[in-house]
Amino acid sequence: MEPLQYDVLVIGGGVVGSAVARELSRYRLKTGVLEKNLDVCYETSGRNSGVVHGGFAYDRGSLKARLCVEGNEMMDQLSEELGFSFQRCGKVLVGNTDEDMETLKRMKKQGEDNGAKGLVLIDKKRLHELVPAVVGEFAMFSPNSGILDPFQYTIGLAENACENGVDYYFDREVTGISRLADEGWQLETSHGTFRCRWVVNSAGLGCGKISDMLGITGYRIVGSKGDYIILDQRTGALLPMPVYPVPSNTYMGIHVTNTTDGNVIIGPNAELTDNFSYYGVPQENMDYLAQSASELWPCIRKADYIRNYSGILPKWVDENGAIQDFKIEIRDELAPHAVNLVGIESPGLTAAVPIARYAIELMKQRESLEPNTDFNPVRKGIIRFADQTAEKQAELIRENPDYGDVICRCEKVTRAEILQAIHNPLGVSTMTGIKYRTRSMMGRCQGGYCQMRIEQMIEEELGKKATDVLYARQNSQLLFGKVREEA
């Protein structure tokens, strides 16, 4: 079978890879995305705090600082275009000691030098007006910080890229890369061979491996694993904005974050790991998270725990283990026509689109790109029935009775929403794919009521056998056969 030919292939379909794909679709290029998982947000992009950072926590003059501030400023427009939830709710960094105050003064000055706007030191009275339940003597308030839905953001970027002509290939782990005689690239994957003129390494946790394949060797990537606890939505009213402790030089500390859906997230801790696929959360880590966060926000009860999860950040470090800045490069002498993105960790979620534009500017320095006059920046996501007014809900039900059939009781997700998710533009058919697009199975019962109803809908709508429906990854079948055959 002949290899599929593209102008550009993006390796990795996370938030940054999908941002690159969407920005590339602004030009007349045949673009494809190779993603090793079965959806776009199964790793770092979907396993984080969902915070839109202000830009004060990063070294002056760094790409992290510059691109974070740019990403923060454009988030309102992106939210409107792509239909994901975003709230510019602000954030506080809480302190108690003289040393804490000096750290906050330095961080405020650094943030102002980076271009972060509105940073202000506040006293105890103002702190408790902003977050009544917090424990602390003073804080730095960042009014431009916020929160977003990381699943919907990543999916929105990917679906908009797809609607503008980008091809997504899932279950395509890149296993080999070679140069062609015409200076193009050939990429071997777990399912098929691809060729292209340009390749973009946006592989996240796999960035070091792909960089080596491209011939750009020497990058040391370590994983920083963070564990989280999710609290029930009934706690959300007690936390109007993320609350952080005063950070150390390299770690923002265990914090408490509200979400756009009304939950509260506790964490993360930070443990170095060389295992980029283990996401388990030990009980002792959960206990430590709760104990540490309770010193800042004493509203944590085990009765409110509904789930835990973890994420891993790909950190590029030097020979001494010091964390480095984002690396976005083209090394013409080693790998011409290859854009190499290394160490794209936090604030990669906030900075995803500026990172993509920076990468494409490097391409444009070497090749003229023709604008795509048909590019449409708007992606219409799934209407969330539970968020509509009573009048709008009645109108939706009149137009489509499936809006009157609630499949997920906890999150009040309807059959109409599940059907739209099953028939998503990217062709994702896993249970978590439906979950991330609708919030079904994310409520108090974590799918206890709706999971098997959704599984049956996937079978019926896509003509799948029950034993072929996957939860998230390959070999994650929900069902393996019948316990008892009918007589």
Secondary structure per residue as TSV (DSSP state, phi and psi in degrees):
chain	resnum	aa	ss	phi	psi
A	1	M	-	360.0	131.3
A	2	E	-	-67.2	140.5
A	3	P	-	-62.0	145.0
A	4	L	E	-73.9	136.3
A	5	Q	E	-108.1	133.1
A	6	Y	E	-135.6	158.3
A	7	D	E	-72.8	-45.6
A	8	V	E	-135.2	134.9
A	9	L	E	-118.8	128.0
A	10	V	E	-100.3	124.4
A	11	I	E	-94.1	110.3
A	12	G	-	110.5	123.2
A	13	G	-	-112.3	27.9
A	14	G	S	-73.6	-163.3
A	15	V	H	-62.9	-39.0
A	16	V	H	-75.4	-44.1
A	17	G	H	-60.8	-39.1
A	18	S	H	-73.2	-31.9
A	19	A	H	-65.4	-41.1
A	20	V	H	-61.2	-45.3
A	21	A	H	-60.6	-44.2
A	22	R	H	-64.7	-42.5
A	23	E	H	-67.4	-35.7
A	24	L	H	-65.0	-29.8
A	25	S	T	-72.6	-5.0
A	26	R	T	-75.0	-7.8
A	27	Y	B	-121.8	159.3
A	28	R	S	-80.4	79.5
A	29	L	-	-133.8	143.0
A	30	K	-	-86.8	110.6
A	31	T	E	-119.2	139.0
A	32	G	E	-130.3	155.1
A	33	V	E	-121.8	128.4
A	34	L	E	-107.3	114.1
A	35	E	-	-121.7	129.0
A	36	K	S	-74.1	-25.2
A	37	N	S	-88.2	-177.3
A	38	L	S	-96.8	6.3
A	39	D	S	-159.4	179.2
A	40	V	S	-93.2	-7.7
A	41	C	-	-136.7	47.9
A	42	Y	S	-90.7	-12.4
A	43	E	S	-116.9	-129.1
A	44	T	G	-57.7	-36.6
A	45	S	G	-64.7	-25.4
A	46	G	G	-110.0	6.7
A	47	R	S	-128.6	72.4
A	48	N	S	-153.2	-170.3
A	49	S	-	-87.2	-12.7
A	50	G	-	68.8	29.8
A	51	V	E	-98.5	135.7
A	52	V	E	-93.7	109.2
A	53	H	-	-80.1	154.0
A	54	G	-	-85.2	-23.6
A	55	G	S	103.6	9.1
A	56	F	-	-90.8	-10.9
A	57	A	S	-92.8	3.7
A	58	Y	S	-118.2	150.7
A	59	D	-	-57.1	142.2
A	60	R	T	-56.1	135.8
A	61	G	T	80.4	-1.8
A	62	S	-	-80.7	157.0
A	63	L	H	-63.8	-36.1
A	64	K	H	-56.8	-45.2
A	65	A	H	-67.3	-50.5
A	66	R	H	-62.2	-48.5
A	67	L	H	-75.4	-27.6
A	68	C	H	-65.0	-47.2
A	69	V	H	-61.9	-41.7
A	70	E	H	-62.4	-43.9
A	71	G	H	-65.2	-40.5
A	72	N	H	-59.0	-44.7
A	73	E	H	-67.2	-28.3
A	74	M	H	-96.5	2.6
A	75	M	H	-66.8	-34.1
A	76	D	H	-61.2	-45.4
A	77	Q	H	-65.3	-43.2
A	78	L	H	-61.2	-41.9
A	79	S	H	-60.8	-41.2
A	80	E	H	-68.1	-41.0
A	81	E	H	-69.8	-41.6
A	82	L	H	-101.3	-8.6
A	83	G	T	73.4	34.4
A	84	F	-	-108.7	157.9
A	85	S	-	-76.6	130.6
A	86	F	E	-145.6	133.3
A	87	Q	E	-130.2	122.7
A	88	R	-	-88.4	74.1
A	89	C	-	-89.8	-11.4
A	90	G	-	87.3	173.2
A	91	K	E	-154.4	146.2
A	92	V	E	-121.2	140.7
A	93	L	E	-107.9	115.4
A	94	V	E	-101.6	134.3
A	95	G	E	-130.8	169.2
A	96	N	-	-137.4	-24.9
A	97	T	S	-112.2	168.0
A	98	D	H	-60.0	-38.7
A	99	E	H	-63.5	-40.1
A	100	D	H	-59.8	-43.1
A	101	M	H	-62.7	-41.6
A	102	E	H	-64.3	-39.1
A	103	T	H	-63.1	-43.3
A	104	L	H	-65.8	-36.9
A	105	K	H	-62.8	-42.8
A	106	R	H	-64.9	-41.3
A	107	M	H	-67.5	-38.8
A	108	K	H	-61.1	-44.9
A	109	K	H	-64.3	-42.4
A	110	Q	H	-61.5	-44.1
A	111	G	H	-60.9	-43.3
A	112	E	H	-64.1	-38.7
A	113	D	H	-65.2	-30.9
A	114	N	H	-79.0	-12.8
A	115	G	T	101.6	4.8
A	116	A	-	-68.1	135.4
A	117	K	-	-106.0	148.1
A	118	G	-	81.0	6.6
A	119	L	-	-64.6	135.0
A	120	V	E	-148.8	140.7
A	121	L	E	-85.6	132.4
A	122	I	E	-125.3	152.3
A	123	D	E	-87.1	-178.5
A	124	K	H	-61.9	-39.9
A	125	K	H	-61.8	-48.7
A	126	R	H	-67.3	-37.4
A	127	L	H	-58.0	-44.2
A	128	H	H	-79.2	-16.1
A	129	E	H	-70.9	-38.0
A	130	L	H	-75.6	-45.7
A	131	V	-	-135.0	88.2
A	132	P	T	-56.4	-32.5
A	133	A	T	-86.4	-3.1
A	134	V	-	-75.6	152.7
A	135	V	-	-108.8	118.5
A	136	G	-	172.9	161.5
A	137	E	S	-96.6	-27.3
A	138	F	E	-164.9	176.6
A	139	A	E	-163.2	167.0
A	140	M	E	-103.8	128.9
A	141	F	E	-105.1	127.2
A	142	S	E	-113.4	95.7
A	143	P	T	-67.9	-21.6
A	144	N	T	-88.2	-7.4
A	145	S	-	-70.1	163.7
A	146	G	E	-166.0	-166.9
A	147	I	E	-135.2	150.7
A	148	L	E	-142.5	169.3
A	149	D	-	-89.4	104.9
A	150	P	H	-65.1	-29.2
A	151	F	H	-67.3	-52.0
A	152	Q	H	-66.0	-33.2
A	153	Y	H	-64.0	-50.5
A	154	T	H	-64.1	-45.9
A	155	I	H	-63.3	-39.7
A	156	G	H	-61.4	-44.8
A	157	L	H	-60.1	-46.2
A	158	A	H	-67.0	-45.3
A	159	E	H	-67.0	-36.6
A	160	N	H	-67.5	-38.8
A	161	A	H	-60.7	-44.8
A	162	C	H	-61.5	-44.6
A	163	E	H	-64.1	-22.3
A	164	N	T	-97.7	16.5
A	165	G	T	106.7	-0.2
A	166	V	-	-80.8	136.6
A	167	D	E	-95.3	127.9
A	168	Y	E	-103.5	131.6
A	169	Y	E	-120.6	114.0
A	170	F	-	-96.3	163.1
A	171	D	S	58.1	39.1
A	172	R	-	-125.3	72.8
A	173	E	-	-72.5	130.4
A	174	V	E	-76.6	122.5
A	175	T	E	-110.0	-13.3
A	176	G	E	-165.7	146.4
A	177	I	E	-134.4	134.6
A	178	S	E	-141.3	152.8
A	179	R	E	-84.4	144.6
A	180	L	-	-102.6	164.1
A	181	A	T	-61.8	-30.9
A	182	D	T	-87.2	15.9
A	183	E	S	71.6	13.4
A	184	G	-	-85.2	-171.5
A	185	W	E	-126.3	146.9
A	186	Q	E	-118.4	127.8
A	187	L	E	-115.6	120.9
A	188	E	E	-90.8	133.7
A	189	T	E	-126.3	175.1
A	190	S	T	-64.2	-18.1
A	191	H	T	-143.6	78.4
A	192	G	E	108.1	166.1
A	193	T	E	-113.8	140.9
A	194	F	E	-129.0	150.6
A	195	R	E	-128.8	151.8
A	196	C	E	-158.6	164.1
A	197	R	E	-85.2	-38.3
A	198	W	E	-121.7	146.6
A	199	V	E	-130.4	140.9
A	200	V	E	-119.0	120.6
A	201	N	E	-87.3	100.4
A	202	S	-	-126.3	49.1
A	203	A	-	-87.7	4.4
A	204	G	G	60.5	-116.5
A	205	L	G	-62.4	-22.1
A	206	G	G	-95.9	11.4
A	207	C	H	-62.3	-36.4
A	208	G	H	-67.0	-41.2
A	209	K	H	-63.1	-44.6
A	210	I	H	-69.8	-37.9
A	211	S	H	-59.0	-42.9
A	212	D	H	-61.1	-42.3
A	213	M	H	-62.2	-33.1
A	214	L	H	-75.6	-13.4
A	215	G	T	97.4	7.3
A	216	I	-	-103.7	90.7
A	217	T	-	-99.5	166.0
A	218	G	-	107.4	-7.4
A	219	Y	-	-79.6	129.9
A	220	R	E	-102.5	117.5
A	221	I	E	-111.5	126.0
A	222	V	E	-117.6	152.2
A	223	G	E	-95.6	138.3
A	224	S	E	-114.1	107.0
A	225	K	E	-90.7	127.8
A	226	G	E	-121.0	132.5
A	227	D	E	-100.6	151.8
A	228	Y	E	-137.9	155.6
A	229	I	E	-120.1	135.3
A	230	I	E	-102.1	130.4
A	231	L	E	-102.1	153.7
A	232	D	-	-57.7	155.2
A	233	Q	G	-63.4	-19.5
A	234	R	G	-68.2	-12.3
A	235	T	G	-87.7	-14.1
A	236	G	G	-59.9	-35.1
A	237	A	G	-64.7	-18.4
A	238	L	G	-86.4	-4.3
A	239	L	-	-136.9	93.6
A	240	P	S	-78.7	-12.5
A	241	M	S	-158.4	161.7
A	242	P	-	-62.5	141.7
A	243	V	E	-122.2	121.2
A	244	Y	E	-117.1	150.2
A	245	P	E	-77.7	168.1
A	246	V	-	-62.6	127.6
A	247	P	-	-79.7	161.1
A	248	S	-	-84.2	-174.0
A	249	N	S	-66.8	-29.6
A	250	T	S	-122.7	-2.8
A	251	Y	-	-145.1	129.3
A	252	M	-	-75.5	-9.5
A	253	G	-	87.2	163.9
A	254	I	S	-72.0	120.6
A	255	H	E	-123.8	175.5
A	256	V	E	-123.0	124.2
A	257	T	E	-127.0	131.1
A	258	N	E	-79.8	158.9
A	259	T	-	-119.1	163.7
A	260	T	T	-67.5	-12.0
A	261	D	T	-105.3	5.9
A	262	G	S	95.4	-1.2
A	263	N	-	-82.4	174.0
A	264	V	E	-124.8	137.4
A	265	I	E	-113.5	131.8
A	266	I	E	-105.9	127.3
A	267	G	E	127.9	-176.3
A	268	P	-	-101.8	164.4
A	269	N	-	-82.0	-171.1
A	270	A	-	-148.9	113.0
A	271	E	E	-127.4	129.0
A	272	L	E	-69.1	140.0
A	273	T	E	-148.3	150.1
A	274	D	S	-108.6	6.7
A	275	N	-	-101.6	105.2
A	276	F	T	-91.0	11.9
A	277	S	T	-127.8	-1.1
A	278	Y	-	-94.7	119.6
A	279	Y	-	-118.9	19.3
A	280	G	-	-68.2	153.3
A	281	V	-	-123.6	104.0
A	282	P	-	-64.9	151.4
A	283	Q	H	-58.6	-39.8
A	284	E	H	-64.1	-30.6
A	285	N	H	-69.6	-39.5
A	286	M	H	-63.0	-41.5
A	287	D	H	-63.4	-41.4
A	288	Y	H	-65.4	-42.5
A	289	L	H	-58.2	-48.7
A	290	A	H	-63.9	-42.9
A	291	Q	H	-64.6	-46.0
A	292	S	H	-66.7	-45.1
A	293	A	H	-69.0	-28.8
A	294	S	H	-65.4	-24.5
A	295	E	T	-68.4	-21.9
A	296	L	T	-100.4	-37.1
A	297	W	-	-144.2	92.0
A	298	P	-	-81.6	52.0
A	299	C	-	-122.6	21.8
A	300	I	-	-98.6	120.7
A	301	R	-	-129.1	141.0
A	302	K	G	-60.5	-27.5
A	303	A	G	-63.7	-19.2
A	304	D	G	-96.0	-4.1
A	305	Y	E	-66.3	131.0
A	306	I	E	-121.0	-17.4
A	307	R	E	-171.0	159.4
A	308	N	E	-126.9	162.3
A	309	Y	E	-159.0	174.4
A	310	S	E	-145.7	161.9
A	311	G	E	-139.6	160.1
A	312	I	E	-127.3	126.2
A	313	L	E	-95.5	134.7
A	314	P	E	-86.6	105.2
A	315	K	E	-102.0	127.8
A	316	W	E	-87.4	123.7
A	317	V	E	-124.1	155.0
A	318	D	-	-86.3	-171.6
A	319	E	T	-65.7	-19.1
A	320	N	T	-95.8	1.9
A	321	G	-	86.4	6.3
A	322	A	-	-76.1	133.5
A	323	I	B	-70.8	135.0
A	324	Q	-	-103.9	168.8
A	325	D	-	-72.4	167.8
A	326	F	-	-52.7	142.4
A	327	K	E	-116.0	117.5
A	328	I	E	-128.1	110.8
A	329	E	E	-148.3	159.3
A	330	I	-	-125.3	119.6
A	331	R	-	-102.6	87.6
A	332	D	T	-57.0	-35.1
A	333	E	T	-74.6	-21.4
A	334	L	T	-108.7	-41.2
A	335	A	S	-148.3	72.4
A	336	P	T	-61.5	147.6
A	337	H	T	62.7	31.9
A	338	A	E	-132.2	122.8
A	339	V	E	-97.2	123.0
A	340	N	E	-111.3	117.1
A	341	L	E	-110.9	117.5
A	342	V	E	-126.2	138.9
A	343	G	-	68.2	35.3
A	344	I	-	-84.6	87.2
A	345	E	-	-109.1	-155.1
A	346	S	T	-60.6	131.9
A	347	P	T	-98.6	50.3
A	348	G	H	-60.3	-33.1
A	349	L	H	-64.0	-48.5
A	350	T	H	-64.8	-39.3
A	351	A	H	-94.9	8.0
A	352	A	H	-55.1	-49.4
A	353	V	H	-69.3	-44.5
A	354	P	H	-60.3	-35.0
A	355	I	H	-60.7	-45.5
A	356	A	H	-61.1	-44.2
A	357	R	H	-67.4	-36.2
A	358	Y	H	-62.0	-44.8
A	359	A	H	-62.0	-42.8
A	360	I	H	-70.7	-31.0
A	361	E	H	-62.0	-36.3
A	362	L	H	-62.8	-39.8
A	363	M	H	-63.5	-42.4
A	364	K	H	-69.0	-19.7
A	365	Q	T	-70.9	-15.3
A	366	R	T	-117.3	-13.2
A	367	E	S	-156.6	137.1
A	368	S	-	-76.6	129.2
A	369	L	-	-110.8	128.5
A	370	E	-	-84.6	125.7
A	371	P	B	-61.4	146.3
A	372	N	-	-94.4	102.0
A	373	T	T	-69.2	-12.4
A	374	D	T	-92.8	1.5
A	375	F	-	-59.4	130.9
A	376	N	-	-118.5	114.0
A	377	P	-	-77.4	-6.7
A	378	V	-	-94.8	128.2
A	379	R	-	-117.6	122.8
A	380	K	-	-91.6	108.8
A	381	G	-	-79.9	-172.4
A	382	I	-	-78.2	127.5
A	383	I	-	-65.5	127.3
A	384	R	-	-88.7	107.4
A	385	F	G	-57.3	-41.2
A	386	A	G	-64.6	-22.1
A	387	D	G	-89.0	-5.3
A	388	Q	S	-85.8	159.3
A	389	T	-	-68.7	163.2
A	390	A	H	-59.2	-37.6
A	391	E	H	-65.7	-43.0
A	392	K	H	-67.0	-39.2
A	393	Q	H	-61.3	-43.1
A	394	A	H	-63.3	-39.2
A	395	E	H	-64.2	-43.5
A	396	L	H	-62.1	-41.4
A	397	I	H	-66.3	-38.6
A	398	R	H	-62.2	-40.4
A	399	E	H	-74.4	-33.1
A	400	N	-	-149.7	103.6
A	401	P	G	-57.5	-19.7
A	402	D	G	-62.7	-20.6
A	403	Y	G	-70.5	-15.2
A	404	G	G	-89.6	-1.4
A	405	D	-	-107.7	103.9
A	406	V	E	-83.0	118.8
A	407	I	E	-90.0	-46.1
A	408	C	E	-105.1	109.2
A	409	R	T	-71.3	-39.6
A	410	C	T	-60.5	-47.1
A	411	E	T	-101.1	1.5
A	412	K	T	55.2	49.8
A	413	V	E	-94.6	132.2
A	414	T	E	-95.9	165.9
A	415	R	H	-57.9	-39.1
A	416	A	H	-60.1	-41.1
A	417	E	H	-67.8	-42.2
A	418	I	H	-62.1	-41.9
A	419	L	H	-63.9	-41.0
A	420	Q	H	-63.1	-38.6
A	421	A	H	-67.8	-39.9
A	422	I	H	-61.8	-35.0
A	423	H	T	-100.6	40.1
A	424	N	-	-68.0	154.4
A	425	P	T	-60.0	-26.7
A	426	L	T	-84.6	-9.6
A	427	G	-	75.7	22.0
A	428	V	-	-76.3	134.1
A	429	S	-	-129.8	15.7
A	430	T	S	-82.7	163.3
A	431	M	H	-62.9	-43.3
A	432	T	H	-68.2	-28.6
A	433	G	H	-60.5	-40.4
A	434	I	H	-71.2	-40.6
A	435	K	H	-58.4	-49.1
A	436	Y	H	-67.3	-26.2
A	437	R	H	-87.1	-16.3
A	438	T	H	-131.0	-16.3
A	439	R	-	73.5	4.4
A	440	S	T	-61.0	146.7
A	441	M	T	70.1	9.4
A	442	M	-	-103.5	0.4
A	443	G	S	-87.1	-162.1
A	444	R	T	-56.5	-40.5
A	445	C	T	-88.9	-4.1
A	446	Q	T	52.7	42.0
A	447	G	T	92.4	1.8
A	448	G	T	-57.5	-34.2
A	449	Y	T	-91.3	-42.3
A	450	C	T	-101.2	-15.7
A	451	Q	H	-57.1	-47.8
A	452	M	H	-75.0	-25.4
A	453	R	H	-66.9	-39.5
A	454	I	H	-68.4	-39.7
A	455	E	H	-59.3	-42.7
A	456	Q	H	-65.8	-37.2
A	457	M	H	-64.7	-38.5
A	458	I	H	-62.0	-44.6
A	459	E	H	-54.9	-52.1
A	460	E	H	-68.1	-43.1
A	461	E	H	-74.2	-34.7
A	462	L	H	-106.7	1.4
A	463	G	T	65.6	33.8
A	464	K	-	-91.5	150.7
A	465	K	-	-73.1	151.1
A	466	A	G	-56.5	-37.1
A	467	T	G	-78.5	-3.9
A	468	D	G	-99.8	-7.2
A	469	V	-	-78.2	124.8
A	470	L	B	-103.4	148.4
A	471	Y	S	-75.5	-53.3
A	472	A	S	-144.4	-48.6
A	473	R	S	-122.3	174.2
A	474	Q	T	-57.7	143.1
A	475	N	T	67.0	27.3
A	476	S	-	-116.3	46.4
A	477	Q	B	-60.0	140.9
A	478	L	S	-77.4	-34.4
A	479	L	-	-128.1	141.0
A	480	F	-	-117.9	1.6
A	481	G	S	144.9	174.3
A	482	K	-	-85.2	138.5
A	483	V	S	-69.5	-37.5
A	484	R	S	-140.3	127.1
A	485	E	-	-79.4	143.6
A	486	E	-	-70.5	145.3
A	487	A	-	-67.7	360.0
